[in-house]
Amino acid sequence: MGDVFSDLRRNFESGNILMKLIYINVGLFIVIRLIGVILLLFNLGSFPFLQYLQLPSSLELLLHRPWTIFSYMFTHFDVLHILFNMLWLYWFGNLFLSWFNERQLGGLYLLGGIAGAAMFLLTYNVFPYFRNMVGYSFLMGASASVMAIVFAISFYKKEWEINLLFIGRIKLIYLASFSLLIDLLAITSTNSGGHLAHLGGALVGICFAELIDKGIDLTRPINRLVDWFVNLGKRKPTMRVTYKRSETDYEYNARKYQEKVDLDAILDKLKRSGYESLSAEEKKKLFEASKK
């Protein structure tokens, strides 16, 4: 058993941000289900602890559980719920990483989840239709975060096509638009909170795709905040010592691959929008690449 956990830990640490997100979601799902089984065996209730991970629609309750703005986007209970969310995250996450980096994927996952939470809270506390449901409505799942990634890549690569079973080749933009239409039509269904969260995540994904062409990375602020939070508890050394070590083959290949991806994205933008559409940083990278 120890070897199994050691292997899982090694795979988690060596995996990219996409695999880390999937590991976190699946790991928390397994823990939740196991705790639920234990509670039921001792007749201690049916999963009351889930309320401390789900996002409440009540603003008053949210003040007592502010962490749920983040915990809800990693929390699942139903098998099919997590299965479809992780499949979409894996498929579209890999597509996203074909043009963008891991920090942008992680940042967009968080931003999509936050936007989904904001849309859920705003709608439930503004529209009279939902007013009577505020006291007992909760939100959980990675759907909003996944939708942000789906819509980001779909609107960034509007002409990109994929193969769907029984349908054939279809453009990503059509698939995303159809999903958006379903969510709009279903905001008064029994899963209205989930569909509202999808809309919030989709809007963030569209904004990311539109702004990235203008040289604005929507994920930069959230990634800086995460970096600050991670480094918060680290003790600053009184004396800073720096040294340079040679790159390993893996690091060199990873760096060269990322440079190629970045250059391809710049050339694609240059071809579509012209030289003046490039940001100062993109022009610098293009100039440096021309000298090699």
Number of C-alpha atoms within 10 A of each C-alpha: 6 7 8 9 10 11 12 13 13 11 14 17 12 11 13 12 19 18 19 16 21 19 18 13 20 18 13 16 18 14 11 17 16 11 14 19 14 14 15 12 10 8 9 11 12 13 16 10 12 17 15 15 22 25 29 27 26 18 17 10 12 16 11 10 16 15 14 22 22 18 17 24 27 24 25 26 17 11 11 10 13 21 13 12 20 22 13 17 25 17 11 20 24 15 15 23 17 14 16 17 14 14 16 21 23 21 21 28 28 25 27 30 32 22 25 33 29 18 20 26 23 14 19 23 17 10 9 10 11 17 14 11 14 15 14 9 18 20 26 27 24 30 29 34 32 29 32 32 31 26 29 29 26 26 21 22 16 15 12 14 16 10 11 10 6 6 7 9 12 14 15 22 21 15 16 19 15 12 17 19 11 11 20 15 11 16 18 14 11 9 13 21 25 23 26 27 31 30 26 24 34 29 19 27 30 20 17 25 22 17 13 15 17 12 14 13 16 20 19 14 12 17 18 12 12 14 11 11 11 10 11 10 8 8 7 9 7 6 6 6 6 6 4 5 6 7 10 9 9 9 11 12 12 12 13 12 12 16 14 14 16 19 16 14 17 20 16 12 17 17 10 10 12 11 14 9 15 19 16 11 10 20 16 12 15 18 11 10 12 8 6 5
